[in-house]
Amino acid sequence: MPSLDDLKKRIKSVKSTQKITKAMKMVAAAKLRKAQESAEKGRPYSQKMQNIILNLTKSINDPHNAPRLLVGTGEDKKYLCVVLTADRGLCGGFNSNICKLAKTNFKKILSEGKELNIITVGSKGHDQIKREYGKYVIKKFSFKDKKNISFNEADEVGKEIISLFNQNKFDKCIIFYNNFKNVITQIPQAQQIIPAETKNLKEGNNQNFSYEFEPEEDEILEDLLPKNISTQVFKALLENAASEQGSRMTAMDNATRNAGDLVDKLTIDYNRSRQASITKELIEIISGAESL
Amino acid sequence: MTDMFTIEIISPDQSILKQEVDEVTIPSYEGQMGILNNHIPLITFLRPGIITIKAKAEKKFYVEDGTVEFSNNNLLILTSTARDLANFDKALVNDLLKKTESQLNNTNFTDKDRYKISYKIETLREISQ
């Protein structure tokens, strides 16, 4: 049985932890609004770009002459996995969920005897992945010192991916990130960006136009495809940023509630043992008086 | 009248403009291009230059690159560099101009880069005057 003083100290410490988690929750909520806004604003750009690419793809008749970024190298041996996570912890299962999904994929790739390369974005993901798959990590990015994610950061990652592709370092590229559905739900996702996945696009937008191209189709594609890679990375980063804040908010909300429950329980314990000691003292006094 | 069509300018972080317009002139990669209502479907991309939008009020945007799609009387411009000329700071223009001019001496550039840079300088000079 802990002493009264111990209980008192314990209650105090839980209460101050609660203050911290509450503050973190509030900060996350404020940041979430901003992040969510920019994630939603960023969506049309990447969607429309996918649309244009889809329209372009349809007009290419000869797949052998199509740009490699679109159709791939024709092989399926080397994989590049880009894992996008946060730079900070204390956001519930956010980082672990992405890593879990990524690791399942790594296992599959390796068990099929294929070559694996990993790029991590965000230090938390790197920490989790290097334990098991450290030797496959070829590059890590961290945007810890950046307050807001801008297109430049995504472009940095995108350019790295493209330069690796041009060096024939991989045949397929998959990115892992959390898709922001709403504040409570974030869905970890694997998306293949090279070769571009066209089957996922909504068929509803599939109007048949004969477009006029200026300059030629392949020249446009050459310009557009690298941009699309960066755009997809940017989209993933934005979704991730919103998910991180949402996830942190939920986690901190839970933590605050838990701390509240704990304080209640400890207060009852404290009152009980205080009462017990008073009763004990009373009994001692009464039985002392009786024996006189 | 139905002589109008919709223009949408979208950058990676936000939607910059969406409105009904009469005519748009874009600096397409192979030259200036004027777009009116009922243009045939078109996909092209931009070189540095100025997008001029004619509606009730005229609007001008500076762009460095971008992709353009026109279909169903919808003009879609995807660009990461659009700036409204109405609030484009002169000092910033000169700054950009200096930076770009210094790039001109870089010998690593391909002809394509050079082509773009020369247009960029020309446009920036025009703005700064």
Interface residues (C-beta under 8 A of the other chain):
Chain A: S38 K41 G42 P44 Y45 S46 K48 M49 N51 I52 N55 L56 S150 F151 A154 Q207 F209 S210 Y211 E212 F213 E214 P215 I220 D223 L224 K227 T231 F234
Chain B: I10 S11 P12 D13 Q14 S15 S28 Y29 E30 M33 I40 P41 L42 I43 T44 F45 T67 E69 S71 N72 L76 L78 S80
